[in-house]
Amino acid sequence: MLTFFESPLNVLHLSSKILVAGLLMLLAGIYGAYLYKGHMPIALLVAMHALTILGPTLIKIGYVMRLLAQYRVRGPQMIRQTA
């Protein structure tokens, strides 16, 4: 399992999937919690509100994973400073 995370390309693909999953969770949560006008059980309503928290959390985790993977693919680069 840990060898999977040693390859930056694997992490890059996984981060894309996590970003999409987080976005879908956020959109489903917003629709279910705020836009849906029908009746639903209280447990489902609580779950929809939870998705509005869990979705952005996955988006943030996926974004950080993506940045780290891109950094590992490119390697450290020196930035020229102007005087």
Steps between C-alpha positions, in 0.01 A plus 500: 500500500776745584672432168193646330573841652867491398408571138400865449290409196290260709446774757412746223231268361366427849484871580290562189254232610484645852436849359212373288355298790519805727330719243220247449451466876484877538249543218281215626511645851406849383212366293368270772546739790396830346336466159280189527146605594352159580481323833781273614583317822704693754790253471526564127483876556785477752697290250448763230627772731799280587579470129533878480785467751659177378498604133721808542725303733564245225555783252769649724671164556493422128640841414792466741570149367496642148745778589739256668485256209566777246793621709645148508454458123670830416760492775624801693572800279701808584323833469711787369486811711529843347708758677 
